[in-house]
Amino acid sequence: MNAPNDQSMSEKKKLVVIGNGMAGMRTVEELLALDDTLYDITVFGAEPHGNYNRIMLSPVLAGEKTLDDIMINTPQWYAAHGITLHAGNPVMRIDRGCREVVAASGLRVPYDRLLLATGSDPFIIPVPGHDLPGVISFRDIQDVNTMLEAARTQQRAVVIGGGLLGLEAANGLLKQGMDVTVVHLMDSLMERQLDKPAAGLLQQALKDRGIRFCMQAQTEAILGDARVSGIRFKDGQELPADLIVMAVGIRPNIQLAKDSGLHCERGIVVNDAMQTFDPTIYAVGECVQHRQAIYGLVAPLWEQAKVCANHLAQMGIGHYPGSQVSTRLKVTGIDLFSAGDFIADEGDEEIEFRDLRRGVYKKLVLRHGRIAGAVLYGDVSDGSWYYELMIDGVDVTDLRDVLIFGKAFVGAEAAA
């Protein structure tokens, strides 16, 4: 066997990735598929693990999966691809002048190209008592382990936040045997993804499973001395609690980028090549702001990763115009889909279908003869079809009377 060519090895450029999560590692995977000889790759992650699927944390909490089941890239994968992984050793500083990063351990690593994939941080409501033991967020496997430990020794859980993450946390804790109450500021659940009829069906289904709700409740304080003991609302009502999970939203993790002098607004500002104002530094994922938009769903992050990898591979033809977002979710075993403007404006037409016995609700919003938005609850089989019609701007005027019944019915009518 011939010895490696030291000169060719030394000519490899150095790519450093800050963030060992799904967006950053998807970019690396896309890059390796395009050209696995261009870079020596070093990855820094805050957590002491390989890259796991955060979307699957809820099944881990519910006891349906383990960390091993949701692992995407194991330490062996990094080694097999010649990637140096520094897990549990987050980067604390970027020295753009010297083009190197400085990790918590003091390790300094130079880069030719730098990829920021720092993700987002959970928003913690800054009320009195928010830092008490027993108050946690729901963002990583450590949070899940904390909840599982609490479920073994405690009884009463309060989840603040009636969005997807909060409902998944509530369902998981319920399955672990805890008494669970969801506290939500608004008057309907998942108000960004569902209209009120669909949200009402969802809330009733979750009530039937044993989850309680306090709607339009504003948290004033977390109660307790050495540990959390309850929660108090603005109206004076109090609830006892042994565990409080805050799932009220996320914020892009941009502090490292800001400290290094990169241009940031709500997120790290990037262009259509996923490039920051420093041409040697790219960014992808929940930490990014592109054309004023910040995305928290997986599909846009995958699109960003593909474009970023194209440019890191020096192909220079990738272009990210932004993402049209649809949401297809499985909230505690209940199928949901939403896309576009599902709240009708003046002049729009709404078409609804309800089968309460089967727990099915569908609504389409038509604007100038085209689908402007859709909400599906219980039966989402036509979600992708409606989404394609909406994105393509198809005139559905001739299908108006049968459109709500779905693609198969429309096809049968056309063939008749």
C-alpha positions in Angstrom: 0.0 0.0 0.0 1.3 3.4 -0.9 2.0 5.9 1.9 -0.4 8.9 2.1 0.7 11.9 0.1 1.6 14.3 2.9 1.6 17.3 0.6 -1.9 16.6 -0.7 -3.1 16.0 2.9 -1.7 19.4 4.0 -3.4 21.1 1.1 -6.8 20.3 2.5 -8.7 23.2 3.8 -9.9 23.3 7.4 -13.6 23.4 8.0 -14.8 24.0 11.6 -18.4 23.4 12.5 -19.8 25.0 15.7 -22.9 23.0 16.7 -23.3 19.3 16.5 -27.0 19.3 15.9 -29.3 18.4 13.0 -28.8 21.4 10.8 -25.0 21.5 11.0 -24.5 17.8 10.6 -26.9 17.6 7.7 -24.8 20.3 6.0 -21.7 18.1 6.6 -23.5 15.1 5.2 -24.5 17.0 2.1 -20.9 18.3 1.7 -19.4 14.8 2.0 -21.8 13.6 -0.7 -20.5 16.3 -3.0 -16.8 16.2 -2.2 -15.3 14.3 0.7 -11.7 15.2 -0.1 -11.8 19.0 0.2 -11.7 19.6 3.9 -10.3 18.4 7.2 -13.5 18.8 9.3 -13.7 19.5 13.0 -17.0 19.6 14.9 -17.6 21.2 18.3 -20.7 20.4 20.3 -21.9 21.4 23.7 -23.5 18.1 24.5 -21.4 15.0 25.3 -23.1 12.9 22.5 -23.1 12.4 18.8 -25.8 14.0 16.7 -29.3 12.9 17.7 -32.8 13.6 16.3 -34.3 16.3 18.5 -37.7 15.8 16.9 -37.8 12.4 18.5 -37.3 13.6 22.1 -41.0 13.3 22.8 -41.0 9.5 22.2 -38.0 9.2 24.5 -39.9 11.1 27.2 -43.0 8.9 26.6 -40.8 5.8 27.1 -41.3 4.6 23.5 -37.6 5.2 22.4 -34.1 5.5 23.9 -31.3 7.9 23.1 -29.6 5.1 21.0 -32.8 4.8 19.0 -32.7 8.5 17.9 -29.0 8.8 17.3 -28.3 10.0 13.8 -24.5 10.2 13.8 -22.6 8.1 16.3 -19.0 8.8 17.4 -18.1 5.9 15.1 -19.6 7.7 12.1 -17.4 10.7 12.7 -14.3 8.6 12.9 -15.2 6.6 9.8 -15.5 9.9 7.9 -12.3 11.3 9.3 -14.1 14.0 11.2 -12.7 15.2 14.5 -15.5 15.5 17.1 -15.1 17.6 20.3 -18.3 16.6 22.1 -19.0 18.4 25.4 -16.5 21.1 24.6 -18.4 24.1 23.2 -16.7 27.0 21.4 -16.5 30.1 23.6 -14.8 32.5 21.2 -14.2 33.1 17.5 -11.1 35.0 16.6 -11.8 36.2 13.1 -8.5 38.0 12.8 -6.5 34.8 13.3 -9.3 32.6 11.8 -9.5 30.3 14.8 -12.0 29.2 17.4 -11.3 28.8 21.1 -13.1 26.1 23.0 -14.1 25.9 26.6 -11.1 23.6 27.3 -8.8 26.2 25.9 -8.3 24.2 22.7 -7.6 26.5 19.7 -8.4 25.3 16.2 -7.8 27.3 13.0 -10.2 27.4 10.1 -10.4 28.3 6.5 -14.2 28.1 6.5 -16.4 28.2 9.6 -20.0 27.0 9.8 -22.2 28.3 12.6 -25.0 26.0 13.5 -25.7 27.1 17.1 -29.4 26.5 17.0 -31.7 28.2 19.5 -32.2 28.5 23.2 -35.5 28.0 25.0 -37.2 31.1 26.3 -37.6 31.1 30.0 -40.3 33.5 31.4 -38.4 35.8 33.7 -40.8 35.7 36.6 -39.8 35.3 40.2 -38.8 31.7 40.9 -38.0 30.8 37.4 -34.5 29.5 38.5 -35.8 27.2 41.2 -34.9 23.5 41.0 -37.7 21.7 39.3 -38.2 24.4 36.6 -36.8 23.2 33.3 -37.2 23.6 29.5 -37.7 20.9 26.9 -34.9 21.2 24.4 -32.4 18.4 24.8 -31.8 14.9 26.1 -30.7 16.2 29.5 -34.1 17.9 29.9 -35.8 14.6 29.1 -33.7 12.7 31.6 -34.6 15.4 34.3 -38.3 14.9 33.5 -38.0 11.1 33.7 -36.3 11.3 37.0 -39.0 13.7 38.3 -41.7 11.4 37.2 -40.2 8.6 39.3 -40.4 10.6 42.5 -42.9 13.5 42.0 -46.6 13.6 41.1 -47.8 17.0 39.8 -46.5 18.6 36.6 -47.4 21.9 35.1 -46.4 22.6 31.4 -46.4 26.3 30.5 -47.1 26.5 26.7 -49.9 25.1 24.6 -47.8 24.8 21.4 -46.5 21.6 19.9 -43.6 21.2 22.2 -45.6 21.8 25.3 -48.3 19.3 24.3 -45.7 16.7 23.5 -44.1 17.3 27.0 -47.5 17.0 28.6 -48.3 13.8 26.9 -45.0 12.2 27.8 -45.3 13.2 31.4 -48.8 11.8 31.5 -47.6 8.5 30.1 -45.0 8.5 32.9 -47.8 8.6 35.4 -47.8 12.3 36.4 -50.8 14.5 36.9 -50.4 17.1 34.1 -51.9 20.6 33.7 -51.1 22.7 30.6 -51.1 26.4 31.1 -51.5 28.5 28.0 -51.7 32.3 27.5 -54.0 32.2 24.5 -57.6 31.0 24.3 -56.8 28.1 21.9 -54.0 25.6 21.5 -51.4 25.8 18.8 -52.8 29.1 17.5 -50.0 29.5 14.9 -50.8 26.2 13.3 -54.5 25.6 13.9 -57.8 27.5 13.7 -60.1 27.5 16.6 -62.4 24.6 15.5 -59.3 22.3 15.0 -57.8 23.5 18.3 -61.0 22.8 20.1 -61.0 19.2 18.8 -57.4 18.8 19.9 -58.0 20.1 23.3 -61.0 17.9 23.9 -59.0 14.8 22.7 -56.2 15.6 25.1 -58.7 16.2 27.9 -60.2 12.8 27.3 -56.7 11.4 27.9 -56.4 13.1 31.3 -54.6 16.3 30.6 -56.0 19.4 32.3 -55.9 22.9 30.9 -55.7 26.5 32.2 -56.3 28.7 29.2 -55.8 32.5 29.0 -53.6 32.2 32.1 -50.7 34.5 32.6 -47.9 33.3 34.9 -47.0 35.8 37.7 -44.6 33.7 39.8 -43.1 30.3 40.4 -43.6 29.3 44.0 -41.2 27.5 46.3 -38.2 27.8 48.6 -35.6 25.1 48.1 -37.6 23.6 45.2 -40.6 24.5 43.1 -43.9 23.9 44.9 -46.4 25.6 42.6 -47.3 28.4 40.2 -49.3 31.6 40.7 -51.2 33.5 37.9 -52.0 37.2 37.5 -55.6 36.6 38.7 -54.3 35.2 42.0 -55.1 31.6 41.2 -52.5 29.1 42.3 -51.7 25.5 41.3 -49.5 23.1 43.2 -46.6 21.7 41.1 -43.6 19.4 41.7 -42.2 20.0 38.2 -42.7 23.0 35.9 -41.8 22.6 32.2 -41.5 25.9 30.2 -42.2 25.4 26.5 -43.1 28.9 25.5 -40.8 29.4 22.5 -37.2 29.6 21.4 -34.7 32.3 20.5 -31.9 32.0 18.0 -28.6 31.4 19.8 -26.5 34.3 18.3 -24.4 35.4 21.3 -21.2 33.8 20.0 -21.7 35.4 16.5 -22.5 38.8 18.1 -19.4 38.7 20.2 -17.3 38.0 17.2 -18.6 41.0 15.4 -20.9 39.3 12.9 -24.0 41.2 11.7 -27.0 39.9 13.7 -30.5 41.1 14.1 -33.0 38.5 15.5 -30.7 35.9 14.0 -27.4 35.7 12.3 -28.0 37.5 9.0 -27.1 35.4 5.9 -27.5 35.8 2.2 -28.9 33.4 -0.3 -25.7 31.3 -0.2 -26.1 31.0 3.6 -23.1 33.2 4.0 -22.6 35.8 6.7 -21.1 39.3 6.1 -17.8 37.6 6.7 -17.3 35.5 3.5 -15.3 32.8 5.3 -18.2 32.1 7.7 -21.5 30.4 6.9 -24.6 29.7 9.1 -27.5 27.3 8.9 -30.5 26.4 11.1 -32.5 28.0 13.8 -29.8 30.6 14.6 -30.1 32.1 11.1 -32.1 35.1 9.8 -32.6 35.0 6.0 -34.6 37.7 4.3 -36.1 38.7 7.7 -37.3 35.1 8.3 -36.3 32.6 11.0 -37.3 29.0 10.6 -37.8 26.4 13.3 -39.1 23.5 11.2 -36.9 20.7 9.8 -37.7 21.1 6.0 -36.3 24.7 5.7 -33.2 23.6 7.6 -32.6 20.8 5.2 -33.0 23.2 2.3 -30.5 25.6 3.9 -28.0 22.7 4.5 -28.1 21.6 0.8 -27.4 25.2 -0.4 -24.7 25.8 2.1 -22.9 22.5 1.3 -23.0 23.4 -2.4 -21.1 26.6 -1.7 -18.7 25.0 0.8 -17.9 22.4 -1.9 -17.0 25.4 -4.2 -19.7 24.6 -6.7 -21.2 28.1 -6.3 -24.6 27.4 -7.8 -26.8 26.8 -4.8 -29.4 29.5 -4.1 -31.8 29.6 -1.0 -34.8 31.8 -1.8 -36.5 31.1 1.5 -39.1 28.4 2.3 -42.8 28.0 1.9 -43.7 26.3 5.2 -46.3 23.7 5.7 -46.7 21.9 9.1 -47.5 18.2 9.3 -47.5 17.2 12.9 -48.3 14.3 15.0 -49.3 15.6 18.4 -49.6 12.8 20.8 -50.9 10.4 18.1 -53.3 12.9 16.5 -52.6 13.9 12.9 -52.5 17.6 12.1 -51.7 19.6 8.9 -51.7 23.3 8.2 -50.3 25.5 5.5 -50.6 29.1 4.2 -53.2 31.6 5.3 -55.8 29.4 7.1 -57.6 32.3 8.6 -59.7 33.9 5.9 -59.4 37.5 4.9 -62.3 39.6 3.7 -63.4 38.3 0.3 -61.9 34.8 0.8 -64.1 31.7 0.7 -64.0 29.0 3.4 -64.9 25.4 2.6 -65.3 23.1 5.6 -65.9 19.4 6.3 -66.6 18.0 9.7 -67.2 14.4 10.8 -67.2 14.7 14.6 -67.8 11.0 15.1 -64.6 10.1 13.3 -62.8 13.2 14.7 -62.1 14.6 11.3 -62.1 18.4 10.4 -60.9 20.0 7.2 -60.9 23.6 6.1 -59.7 25.2 2.9 -59.4 28.9 2.3 -59.8 30.0 -1.3 -58.6 33.3 -2.6 -59.3 34.4 -6.2 -60.0 30.8 -7.1 -56.8 29.4 -5.6 -56.0 27.7 -2.3 -54.6 30.2 0.1 -54.5 28.0 3.2 -55.5 24.7 4.7 -56.1 23.1 8.1 -56.6 19.3 8.4 -57.3 17.5 11.7 -57.6 13.7 12.1 -57.2 12.9 8.4 -54.2 14.5 6.7 -53.8 12.2 3.8 -54.5 15.0 1.3 -52.2 17.6 2.9 -49.4 17.2 0.5 -51.8 17.5 -2.5 -53.4 20.7 -1.1 -50.0 22.1 -0.4 -48.8 21.4 -4.0 -51.9 23.1 -5.4 -51.3 26.1 -3.2 -47.6 26.4 -4.0 -48.2 26.0 -7.8 -51.1 28.6 -7.7 -53.5 26.2 -9.5 -56.9 27.6 -10.2 -59.3 25.2 -8.5 -62.5 27.0 -9.5 -63.7 24.0 -11.4 -62.9 21.6 -8.5 -64.6 23.8 -5.9 -67.6 21.6 -5.2 -65.5 18.4 -4.6 -62.1 19.8 -3.5 -62.7 19.3 0.2 -63.2 15.5 -0.3 -59.6 15.0 -1.5 -57.6 13.9 -4.4 -59.0 10.4 -4.8 -62.6 11.8 -4.9 -61.6 14.5 -7.4 -59.9 11.9 -9.6 -63.0 9.6 -9.5 -65.3 12.5 -10.4 -63.0 13.5 -13.3 -63.0 9.9 -14.6 -66.8 9.5 -14.3 
